[in-house]
Amino acid sequence: MGKKGAWHHFETPMNDKDIKCVVWDLDNTLWDGILLESDDVRLKPGIAHIIKILDGRGILQSIASKGSFDLAMNTLQAFKLDEYFLYPEINWNAKSVSLGHIQKSLNIGIDTFMFVDDQPYERDEVRHTFPDVLCIDAADYDSLLDHPRLNPRFVTEDSKRRRLMYLEEMDRKKEEEESEGPKKEFLQGLGMTFIVGEAREDDLQRAEELTDRTNQLNTTGITYGYEELKELIYSERHRLLIAELTDKYGSYGKIGLALLELDETFWNLKLFLMSCRVMARGAGTVFLSHIMHEAKSAGKPLRADFKKTDRNRMMFITFKFANFKVISSDDSGILRMENDCSFIQEIPPYIEVIRS
């Protein structure tokens, strides 16, 4: 067994990002024994507790193991652990191929993955293909809960539901794939509600988490800490808006954040971000249109700061479609955009907007 906090030299990734997904091997990692040689395998002591605690911290989990999918999943079901693993890869592929499939399905950064395996060869193979994946010897499994990258600063209500939100999204995708009518009919059938309001103190942990996690669809790439956000919600010159999306399957969670700076002659959108999970639902356009309507009602043109990158290209397109025009730029690459709010895209009829 590994000693508490004794993390070996093979932990090569030099980043301190929170781990978002732990990918487990099975034989002699999750359980003692090799399943194809004996069906009398036994869970490692305390492993079920570790899996459940990680899940409660909002850390996703999956499997990359060589063997029979049906046999392994039946065994996990017997241990009452099958529900904890998203997009399990149990086959004869290289472990790096399996990790690649899991990463694509979850749509999160490969540099936020941890891979746990008892075989040095398998860890080396993954590390060679994905140098940013943190590879852990299964012998150290009993120390995992103490690993600093597995201890997020905050555990929000959204994080606690993270696995369930992915399962709900799988149900949505299944329905969408089986739907034979136009996409608009499918979206109308979801019964989507977009809830937007001023952020309160009990939203700030999630707001900080959003600025940390949602780097693909962040207009400036700037992150804000809890104390900074707390000052902003009590500032007379600022408004911090937070948005949630729900449908018949459940809540996507708090998925959008907007920071407005209120000038005497205009409003400036200092930060606008959305979870990539909801952009395909039109949520970015809905949030932006809502803000534009409020600016228009206040008689203020709306400006926005935007740092154009490859990662937030989809967000830039959203702003261009919303009729924002670039009026200047600075040495740091920040674009200044403006919109007189004379044209505002209509909110799709299949989404109900509620002001909280």
VENPEGI-V334232 format. One record per residue. N is the residue number from 0. RES is the residue in one letter. OMEGA is omega in whole degrees, -180 to 180 (NA if undefined). Layout:
N;RES;OMEGA
N;RES;OMEGA
This chain:
0;M;178
1;G;177
2;K;-180
3;K;176
4;G;-178
5;A;-178
6;W;-169
7;H;-175
8;H;-176
9;F;176
10;E;-171
11;T;-176
12;P;-178
13;M;174
14;N;-178
15;D;179
16;K;174
17;D;174
18;I;179
19;K;-180
20;C;173
21;V;179
22;V;-175
23;W;160
24;D;-180
25;L;-175
26;D;180
27;N;175
28;T;176
29;L;177
30;W;175
31;D;179
32;G;179
33;I;-170
34;L;-178
35;L;179
36;E;-179
37;S;178
38;D;179
39;D;177
40;V;-178
41;R;179
42;L;173
43;K;-180
44;P;176
45;G;-174
46;I;179
47;A;178
48;H;-180
49;I;-179
50;I;-178
51;K;178
52;I;178
53;L;178
54;D;179
55;G;176
56;R;180
57;G;180
58;I;-180
59;L;179
60;Q;178
61;S;-177
62;I;168
63;A;-174
64;S;177
65;K;-179
66;G;-179
67;S;-178
68;F;-175
69;D;-179
70;L;-179
71;A;-179
72;M;176
73;N;179
74;T;177
75;L;178
76;Q;178
77;A;177
78;F;-179
79;K;180
80;L;-173
81;D;-175
82;E;-176
83;Y;-172
84;F;180
85;L;177
86;Y;-179
87;P;179
88;E;179
89;I;-172
90;N;180
91;W;177
92;N;169
93;A;-178
94;K;179
95;S;177
96;V;179
97;S;178
98;L;178
99;G;178
100;H;-180
101;I;-180
102;Q;180
103;K;-179
104;S;-178
105;L;179
106;N;174
107;I;-175
108;G;179
109;I;180
110;D;175
111;T;179
112;F;170
113;M;180
114;F;-177
115;V;-177
116;D;-179
117;D;-175
118;Q;178
119;P;-180
120;Y;-178
121;E;179
122;R;179
123;D;-179
124;E;178
125;V;-178
126;R;179
127;H;-179
128;T;-177
129;F;-178
130;P;-177
131;D;177
132;V;179
133;L;-176
134;C;-175
135;I;174
136;D;-179
137;A;178
138;A;-179
139;D;-173
140;Y;-176
141;D;177
142;S;-171
143;L;-176
144;L;178
145;D;-177
146;H;-176
147;P;-178
148;R;176
149;L;180
150;N;-180
151;P;-178
152;R;178
153;F;169
154;V;-176
155;T;176
156;E;177
157;D;-180
158;S;-180
159;K;-177
160;R;-170
161;R;-180
162;R;-180
163;L;179
164;M;176
165;Y;179
166;L;177
167;E;179
168;E;176
169;M;178
170;D;178
171;R;-178
172;K;179
173;K;179
174;E;-179
175;E;180
176;E;-179
177;E;-179
178;S;-176
179;E;-179
180;G;177
181;P;-179
182;K;-180
183;K;179
184;E;177
185;F;-179
186;L;178
187;Q;-179
188;G;-179
189;L;-178
190;G;-175
191;M;175
192;T;179
193;F;-175
194;I;-177
195;V;180
196;G;177
197;E;178
198;A;176
199;R;-177
200;E;-179
201;D;173
202;D;-167
203;L;177
204;Q;178
205;R;179
206;A;178
207;E;179
208;E;179
209;L;-178
210;T;178
211;D;-170
212;R;-171
213;T;-176
214;N;-178
215;Q;-173
216;L;180
217;N;-173
218;T;-178
219;T;-176
220;G;-179
221;I;175
222;T;-179
223;Y;176
224;G;-177
225;Y;-176
226;E;176
227;E;-180
228;L;179
229;K;177
230;E;-176
231;L;-178
232;I;177
233;Y;180
234;S;179
235;E;-178
236;R;-177
237;H;169
238;R;177
239;L;-178
240;L;178
241;I;-173
242;A;178
243;E;176
244;L;177
245;T;170
246;D;-174
247;K;179
248;Y;-178
249;G;-178
250;S;171
251;Y;-176
252;G;176
253;K;-168
254;I;-178
255;G;-180
256;L;178
257;A;177
258;L;179
259;L;172
260;E;-173
261;L;177
262;D;-180
263;E;-175
264;T;179
265;F;170
266;W;-180
267;N;178
268;L;-175
269;K;-180
270;L;176
271;F;-179
272;L;179
273;M;171
274;S;-179
275;C;-178
276;R;-172
277;V;-179
278;M;-180
279;A;178
280;R;-179
281;G;-174
282;A;179
283;G;179
284;T;180
285;V;-178
286;F;-179
287;L;179
288;S;178
289;H;180
290;I;180
291;M;177
292;H;-180
293;E;178
294;A;180
295;K;178
296;S;179
297;A;180
298;G;-177
299;K;168
300;P;-177
301;L;174
302;R;180
303;A;172
304;D;-178
305;F;174
306;K;-173
307;K;177
308;T;176
309;D;-174
310;R;-178
311;N;-179
312;R;-180
313;M;179
314;M;179
315;F;178
316;I;178
317;T;180
318;F;179
319;K;178
320;F;179
321;A;174
322;N;173
323;F;179
324;K;177
325;V;-180
326;I;178
327;S;174
328;S;179
329;D;-175
330;D;-179
331;S;179
332;G;178
333;I;175
334;L;172
335;R;-179
336;M;-180
337;E;178
338;N;-179
339;D;177
340;C;177
341;S;175
342;F;179
343;I;179
344;Q;179
345;E;176
346;I;-178
347;P;-177
348;P;-179
349;Y;177
350;I;175
351;E;179
352;V;179
353;I;176
354;R;-177
355;S;NA
